[in-house]
Amino acid sequence: QQQVKQSPQSLIVQKGGISIINCAYENTAFDYFPWYQQFPGKGPALLIAIRPDVSEKKEGRFTISFNKSAKQFSLHIMDSQPGDSATYFCAASNLGGSEKLVFGKGTKLTVNP
Amino acid sequence: DTAVSQTPKYLVTQMGNDKSIKCEQNLGHDTMYWYKQDSKKFLKIMFSYNNKELIINETVPNRFSPKSPDKAHLNLHINSLELGDSAVYFCASSPKGQGSAYGYTFGSGTRLTVV
């Protein structure tokens, strides 16, 4: 059972465009939703995260939108740059429980110059 | 440098062998994890230790045995390696009590290839 579903699997965007990656979750006990960025040969690194008490969080060019009723959240990358080319993972956890992170299957983003 | 460091970075071995991967963190975190990333990039948790105590043990074959000699170290020993064990294994750590997801720091991974 895949608890966090992520789409699309791959995404190609032109420099300066908006990249949008979507995730949906099933477990209503999840209360923490981070996004991780992974470059080839490196471990995932925390990019931005949101709690369900807010509908949006912005950090620089990166924005998370969260829809609690739909059990969906998304990552928007504004003014996408070639340096943003990486694999992005959404994740979810229950901070009051085991706190383990459950990851989506990842989205490979390619930003063309 | 403060970090999570794993050794070795690459490991090529034959089926049936036994191998170990070592992980060390100098972040002062209480909780450490092993994640497996398969060829399709899917990340799945294997084990979690909090201050040397096993707290998460997913459905992993018992050929995999984690060991935490102290809270800064978490090693992974794999017996009787199989072709399907080929993957990238990531160690991670987090400050338990502040919400582990806040502070997950991953190592750079160990690429295990079983031939």
Interface residues (C-beta under 8 A of the other chain):
Chain A: Y32 P34 Y36 Q38 G41 K42 G43 P44 A45 L46 A49 T87 F89 A91 S93 L95 S98 E99 K100 L101 V102 F103 K105 G106 K108
Chain B: V4 T31 Y33 K40 K41 F42 L43 K44 I45 S48 I55 I56 F90 A92 S94 K96 G99 S100 A101 Y102 G103 Y104 F106 G107 S108 G109
